[in-house]
Every structure is written in C-alpha cells, then in structure tokens.
C-alpha cells in the first residue's frame, strides 16, 4: 500500500500540470505513514 502511494506521488510530481494535486498526495502520503507508525507503536 505504501509503495502505491510512493509511486503515485512521484508520478504526480513529475507532471508540471498537477502541482496542486501533488501537494495533496504529498500530504496524504505522510498522513498514511504517521498513521501506520502510531498504529505500530500503539500495539
């Protein structure tokens, strides 16, 4: 799942017409990492 976010993030950022979308994907990518990390630490 994280690989898919990572791939989509880079694919989006290499497209100069999708800067705003890239920002949202970038934010979502880090939110997913933080959420996964807190779940691992919580268990």
C-alpha distance (Angstrom), angle and dihedral (degrees) to the residues before:
residue distance angle dihedral
X1 . . .
X2 3.80 . .
X3 3.80 88.9 .
X4 3.80 89.7 57.4
X5 3.80 91.4 51.6
X6 3.79 90.5 47.1
X7 3.81 93.1 49.8
X8 3.80 93.5 45.7
X9 3.80 91.3 46.9
X10 3.81 92.9 55.6
X11 3.79 93.4 41.3
X12 3.79 89.5 52.8
X13 3.79 95.5 45.4
X14 3.79 93.5 51.9
X15 3.81 88.6 59.8
X16 3.85 106.2 82.6
X17 3.82 91.4 -158.9
X18 3.80 93.8 62.7
X19 3.80 102.7 59.4
X20 3.80 94.7 129.6
X21 3.80 92.0 46.5
X22 3.78 89.2 47.2
X23 3.79 90.6 56.9
X24 3.81 91.4 52.7
X25 3.79 92.8 47.6
X26 3.81 89.9 47.5
X27 3.82 90.7 52.8
X28 3.80 92.7 45.9
X29 3.82 90.7 48.8
X30 3.80 92.7 56.9
X31 3.81 92.4 42.3
X32 3.81 89.2 55.4
X33 3.82 90.9 49.4
X34 3.81 92.3 48.6
X35 3.81 91.6 46.1
X36 3.81 92.0 50.0
X37 3.81 91.4 46.4
X38 3.82 93.3 51.2
X39 3.81 90.2 47.9
X40 3.80 90.8 53.1
X41 3.79 92.2 47.9
X42 3.80 92.6 44.7
X43 3.80 93.8 55.8
